[in-house]
Amino acid sequence: MPILKNRKYPVGCLHTSTDILTYIENLPTPEERVEAHDKIEAVERKAMDEMVPQSGISELFKFLHENNVSKSICTRNLIKPVSYLIDSFVPAELQEFKVIVTREFQPPKPKPDPLLHIAKQLNTKPSEMVMVGDSIDDMRSGADAGFITILLENDVNRHLTEDKELVHYSVNQLDDIVNLFESV
């Protein structure tokens, strides 16, 4: 099992193959689980201070709004960073999200359950939905739910494009999705 090197381990999870949320839920005492969740929340608060918008976010959301395409969010974060992202980087007139699912939904990504929940809430077939994400958890959750998956590529995740069962399309920035939608 590979061990992460030169990284801070706020909850003690050292192995890259171990899901951190599963690791926390398997800690021996309730006190340890609460402490670990508090540490993860501290990491999320710090990340909010460093957050920058993805290129093309406004253009994509404007296109979706103009074409009556609903938006939902499925994340392993808590609602506070999600709200911060929306309030800080999404124009007010484009802030409507039909469903927001955080890690409080069990089981979380990479399981397909949160995406299937969103599809059910929207009364939409999974095969008619799209999962856009930048991680293997996003792609696995989307593919296993039967969604079309779009990988937002970067230097770290580019290798995922080789798995055509997980990644149906890939883009370099969010407004590239507009071209995908217009071409299909």
Buried (B, 14 or more C-beta within 10 A) or exposed (E): EEEEEEEEEBBEBBEEEEBBBEBBEEBEEEEBBEBBBEBBBEBBEEEBEEEEEBBBBBBBBBBBBEEEEBBBBBBBBBBEBBEBBBEEBBEEEBEEBEBBBBBEBEBBBBBBBBBBBBBEEBEBEBEEBBBBBBBBBBBBBBBBBBBBBBBBBEEEBEEBBEBEEBBBBBBEBBBBBBEBBEEE
